[in-house]
Amino acid sequence: MPIARKIVAVALFLTLFACQSKHDINVEPVEIKPIHITIDVNVRIEKALDDFFSDIDQEEKKIETQKNINGSNVE
């Protein structure tokens, strides 16, 4: 029996150490670079120009309407 116990002890010892693993994880800092976006500025400028010239566009439509009305009355 003592040999059987030794065999079981050695088998248990080898099984316990064979099932262990060690993992090393190195986390390096992440570099975040700036992102330049110009579309916001362009949209703002385009909207501001549309607002600025909207009154001129409305007057132009009124003039075209008046020309159409006056032109159809003359014929």
N, C-alpha and C positions, 0 to 999 in steps of 0.2 A: 503493500500500500504506500509506503513512503515514495516510491518512484512515481506512482500515479499522481500523487499530490504535487510532486515537483513538476511533472509534465503539465498538469492543470495550472499550476502557478506560473510557469514559464509561458504557457499559451495565453493566460489572462494578462500577464505583463506585456507580452508582445502585441496583443490585441489592443490594449489601452494606449500604448505609445504609437501604434501604427495608425490609429484613427484620429490622431490630433493633427491639426494644421495651423499654420500661422500666416496671417495676411498682413502685409505692410501696405498702407495706403498713404501716399504723399499727395496732399492737396496744395497745389500751387495757386498763388493769387491770380485772379482773372483780370486782364487789362481791358478796361472799357474805354474805347476811343470815342471822341465826340463825333456826332453826325450833324452835318450842315444841311439844313433844309431851306430852300429858297422859294418853294411853292407858296408858302403862307404869305410871304411878302408880295409876290406877284398877284395873288388872288385879292389881297387887300387893295393894292394899287388899282387893279382892274375894276373892283367894286367902287372905289372912290371916283374913278374916272366916269364910270357909268352914272353914278349919282350926280356928278358935276355936269355932265352933258345931257342928262335926262330932260331938263327943261328946254334945251335947244331942240332935242328930238321931238318933244311934244309940240313946240311951236312949228317945226317943219311939217309935222302931220296936219296941223291946223291949216297951214298955208296950202298944202296939197289938196286938202278937202275943199277949201275955198276956191281953188283953181278949178277943181272938178265941178263944183256947183255952178260957178260962174260960166264955165265953158259949156255946160249942158244947157243953161238958160239962153245963151247967145245963139245956139243953133236952133 
